[in-house]
Amino acid sequence: MMFMILGIGLFLLPILFRLALKLRLGIPILYAVLMLTAFHGWYQAHTALADGIFFALVGLAALSWVVTLLRRLWGVLEDWREERAMAELLAYRVRQARAAGEYAINTEGLW
């Protein structure tokens, strides 16, 4: 039973590390591991400072998530505005062609 739990844990560990790196949490995790192992004495002496640094690193990661989300939303909004402008231009050209009695519509420069 113990070997099965250890095997499952070792199987999931790389997956969790990849997920942490995708979420930009690599540096906070490295900091936490170093504070709990290599710098344990310093961490015990300066707990508030060490925790503040850790929370600042996690906060910066969260801020990067927000910036990425806003950039993607801005890109989607720009694409939507561009498509709307092209649709309005096409409708304008259709009205012009109908008023002139033509059956062909100039689609140059639309997409």
Buried (B, 14 or more C-beta within 10 A) or exposed (E): EEEEEEEEEEEEEEEEEEEBEEBBBEBBBEBBEEBEEEBEEEBEEBEEEBEEBBEEBBEEBEEEEEEEEEEEEEEEEEEEEEEEEBEEEBEEBEEEBEEEEEEEBEEEEEE
